[in-house]
Amino acid sequence: MKIISSPLELKNYLKNYNCSIGFVPTMGALHEGHISLIKKAKEQNEVVVVSIFLNPTQFLKGEDLDKYPKKDEADKKICELSGVDILFFPQVSDMYGVDEVTLLAPKVRGYVLEGSSRPSHFNGVLTVVMKLLNIVNPTRAYFGKKDAQQLNLIFLMVKQLFMDVEIVPVDTVREKDALALSSRNVFLTEHQREEALKIPSSLRSATAMVTKGVLGYEEITSNMREILSPLEIFYVEILDREFNRLSKVEIGNTIILVEVKVGNTRLLDNIWL
């Protein structure tokens, strides 16, 4: 596995490859969810590039940038064992200069749900993803479905800016107790982790209701909120694949999303129906 930190060096290095390139962008603290993205990239491409970059522009003032878990050596070993061909490991000074050009998230889709409580968060996400895609110029790039709003906005960016890359969504990976894998799970105490299990429980209950023919927005979200109580709820929503609110579930076109705060940790999850 080759490790490169310079964007220009990586661009020049990849010019030697006349083949399909799969790209997995990460912020480090790799877990089985990231490994599933790498596996999918290896299945579909001849060369796999992974980036590890803790992007400061998507963190708002007072958020957990300084506390975000860093496991650089472990991450490198995970990439090596997973068969990654090239690891892109830049520093902030490699990725950002002064008086930066930035992308602005859509005025509606970028400022609802997670964007409502984290204004400008998705500006930073889209800017760094654009930079990374321009550096790697991959055939396909892989993102987890757990971050559904992020995934939707990246799809939109690629479409509206006529970018030549295929965005591949990958199913959420869960721990044995059904909690969605997240680098932030390490912040949870034992009690908080038990409380966090209300999140997958609420989604299972919603799925069970749909299976029984209960499709209404109010019935499903009210039931989920009861299960999530007394956690601080940022949102419980039922949306279509284009992120428009639905009055009832449409099988094959629905995402049920939830974001809560457990202790000081924000956790989000969803289910695609």
C-alpha positions, 0 to 999 in steps of 0.5 A: 500500500502506497501512502501519499499526502500531497494532492498534486503528487496523488493526481500525478501518481494516478495518471499512471493507472488506465483502469477503474478507480474506486474511492472511499473518503473517510475522516479516520477512526475506521470501523467495520462500516468503512471496511464494508465501503472498501470491500465494495470498492474492491469488488467493483474496481481495479484500484482502490484509494482511501482518504483519511482527512479530518475536515475542519470546515464541516465542524461548527464552533463548539463542536467536537473537532478536537475530540474526534477520535484519531487512530492514525496508525490503526487506520493505516493497518486496517487499510493495508489489511483490507487491500487498499492500494493507495492511502491519501493522508493529507494535512489541513495545509495540504487541502486548504489555503487562504481566501478559499473558494467554497461550495454552498449547500442548497438553500433548502435541502442543505438547511433542513434536518441535520443542516437545521441545527448545524448551519453551514455544516454541509457547505464544508462537507460538499467543499471537501468532497469536491476537492477529494473527487477532483484530486482522485478523479475516481470512476466510483466513490463510496458513501454509507447510507447512514449519512443519508442527507450527506449522500443525497447532497453529494448525489445532487452536487455530482448531478448539478455540476456535471461531474464524471463520477458514479456515487455508490451508496452502501448499506449501513453496518450495525453492531451486534446490538443493532446500533449503527456503527459510528466513530462517535460511538466511543464517546458513549458511556455504558448507560448512554449506549443502552439509551442509544439502542432506542434509536434502532428500536424506533426504526424496527418499530416503524418497519413493523408498523409499515409491514402491518399496513400502517403507513401514515406520517403521524402514526409512525413518527409519534410512535417513534418519538415515544420509543426515543423518549426522553432522549433529546430529539433533533428530528424524526422524519419520513421523506422520499428519496429526493428528501421531500416530506411524505404524508405516508410511506411509499414502499420503494421510495421512502427513508425514515430518518432520526437524529438524537443527542445521547449525552453530548453525542449526536447520533443519526440513523435511518431505514430505507423502505 
